[in-house]
Amino acid sequence: MSTENPTKITVEAIVQAPVERVWDYWTQPEHIKQWNNASEDWHTPHAENDLRAGGAFSSRMEAKDGSFGFDFGGVYDEVSEHERIAYTLGDGRKVAIDFISQGEATRVVETFEAEQTNAVEMQQAGWQAILDNFKKHAEAQG
C-alpha cells in the first residue's frame, strides 16, 4: 500500500468458547471453509493454512452463483499460539488478530489496514460480518 499511514480498522467479537477451541476453529482449513464468508450467498470452497511465521495461507472466496470470486491470502509475520496472529496480505496490507482468553469465553480483536478501493465503513461492515459468522460457527460447535 502506498500511503504512509494507512487507515486501520478494528472489528471484534466475544465468542462463548475457550481460547484453545476458538484458535482451532479460526486456523483449521475444514473450519475456515465453514465460516469464512460475509453473507449466505458467498462461500469458501477451498482453504489452505501453513500456520507459522513465514507460512502462507489462502482462501478461495466465491459467490455461490459463480458470478464473482477471489483469492484471499498472505504470509504470516507472527504466530503466538492461542494469543496472536499477524500477517501481510498479498497487496501488502497488515492484519493482526488477538485472542484474549476470558475464562470460558474468548475476545477476538482483528485490526486491518484499509484498502483504497472501498469505503472504510463498507470494509468494516464486511470484516465484522465475517467475524460474526465465525462467532456463530464456533459457538454452534460447542
N, C-alpha and C positions, 0 to 999 in steps of 0.2 A: 504494500500500500504506500502511496507516495506522500501522504500527509505526515507532518512531523508529529502531531499529537492527535492520533485518531480518536474518534468518539468511542467511549466504552459504554456498553450496555450490560446491565446485570438483571438476571432473572433468578428466581429461587422458589423452592417448594419444600415443605416439610413432609417427608414420606414416613408413614407409620410402619416402619420396619427397621430392624437393626442395621448398622452401617455395613457389616460384612455381607448381608444379603443384598442391600442396595448396591454395593460395589459390584457384586456378581451380575446383577441384572443390568447394570449400566455398561459393563465391559464384555460380556459374553455374546458372541455373534447371534446365537439362537434366540437370545432375549432382545438384542438390538433390533432384529428384524420384526419383532412384535410391537415395539413401542415407538420406533423412530419415524414418526410422521406427525404432521401438524393438524391433519383432518382425516376423516374417514375415507375420503376419496383418493388418498395417497397411501403408498406402502413402500417398504424397503425389502425388495425381493432377495438382496444379497448383501452380506456384511462380512468384512474381514477385520481382524484386530490383532496386532502384534504389540501387546501392552508392555512396553519397556521404553526407556529413554532411547531415542534413535529409531524406534519401531514405527511402522506405518499402520494406518487404518484407512478403511474405505467402506462407504455405504452407498449402494445404488438406490436413489430415491426417485420414485416414479408415480405419476398419476395412474390410478388403476385402469383408466380407459386408454392408456398408452399414448395420450396426447403430448406428454412432456415428461422429461426425466433428466436427472443429472447425477454426477458422482460427487459425493461429499467426502473429503478425505484430507489427510495431512500426516505430519510426523510428530511423535511425542517428544517434548522437551524435558518433561519431568513426570515421573510416576512414583508417588508415595502411597503405598497400598493402604486402602481404607481412609485416606486423608485428602490427597490432591492429585489431579491430572492436569497437565498443561501441555498444549500442543500448538503447532503452527499449521494453519490451513494451506492448501495448495496455492492460494493467492497471497500468502504472506501475512495474513491477519493472525493475531494471537488469541487464544482461548484458554481460560483456566476454570476448572471445576473443583470446588472444595466440598468435601463430605464431612459434615460436622455431626458427630455422634451426640444424640440427646437421649441416651438410655435405649428405650425400645423404638425410638424414632430417629430419623436422620434428616438434618437440614442440608439440602443440596443447593449450592450457590454457584451459578455459572456466569462468568463475565467474559464478554467477547468484544472485539473491535468491530465496529460497524463497517459495512461495505458502503461504497459511494453511490450505488445504483438506486436502492430503495430507501424510502423514508425510515428514519430511526424508529418511529412508532410501529411501523409495519414489521420491521426486523424484530423488535422486542416482542410484539404480539406473536409472531411465528415461533420464535425460540421458546417463549413461555408456553405456547400450546404444545410443543413437543415435550417440554419438561412436565407439563400437566399430564400428558399421555403416559410418560414414564412413571409418574406417581401412581396413576390408575393401574398400570400394569404391575408394578412392584407390589402394591397393596393387595391386588387380586391374587397374587401368587401365595401370599402369606398362609 
